[in-house]
Amino acid sequence: MGCDSVIVIGAGVIGLTSALVFREAGYDVTIWADAFSPHTTSDVAVAIWYPYRAEPEALVRAWGLDTLRE
């Protein structure tokens, strides 16, 4: 038996992207967050992301490219 609704914790870039992906997949999505734009870390991070000092380097690079494509 499956679930038809999800709760996403956080309304930054990752939370909102996750909510969008779930919604596009047909789930009913609820977002719980302490803060919403313009009061999130994502608002001041300006969507700059790069894995820094993460291992194993080959896998981290692949994960980063998958994230960028998404």
C-alpha positions in Angstrom: 0.0 0.0 0.0 1.5 3.3 -1.1 1.4 6.8 0.3 -0.2 9.6 -1.7 1.1 12.6 0.3 4.4 13.8 1.6 5.7 16.5 4.0 8.8 18.4 3.0 10.7 20.0 5.8 12.3 23.3 4.8 11.6 25.9 2.1 15.0 26.6 0.7 16.3 25.5 -2.7 16.5 21.9 -1.7 13.1 21.8 0.1 11.2 23.6 -2.7 12.9 21.5 -5.4 12.0 18.3 -3.5 8.4 19.5 -3.1 8.2 20.3 -6.9 9.6 16.8 -7.8 7.1 15.1 -5.6 4.3 17.2 -6.9 5.2 16.5 -10.5 5.1 12.8 -9.5 1.5 13.2 -8.4 1.9 13.5 -4.6 0.0 15.9 -2.4 2.8 18.0 -0.9 2.8 20.0 2.3 5.8 22.2 3.2 6.7 22.8 6.8 9.3 25.5 7.4 10.4 28.0 10.0 11.1 30.5 7.3 10.2 31.2 3.7 11.8 33.4 1.1 13.3 35.9 1.5 14.3 34.6 5.0 16.1 31.3 4.1 19.8 30.4 3.8 19.2 29.8 0.1 18.3 33.4 -0.4 21.7 34.6 0.7 23.6 31.6 -0.8 22.5 32.9 -4.3 22.2 29.2 -5.5 26.0 28.8 -5.6 26.8 25.2 -4.8 29.9 23.1 -5.3 31.1 20.0 -3.4 34.1 21.1 -1.3 36.4 18.7 0.4 34.0 15.8 -0.1 35.0 12.2 -0.8 35.2 10.0 -2.7 35.9 12.6 -5.3 34.8 10.6 -8.4 31.4 9.8 -6.8 30.9 13.3 -5.5 31.5 14.8 -8.9 28.9 12.4 -10.4 26.4 13.2 -7.7 27.0 16.9 -8.3 26.4 16.5 -12.1 23.2 14.6 -11.4 22.0 17.4 -9.1 22.9 20.1 -11.7 20.9 18.3 -14.4 17.9 18.0 -12.1 
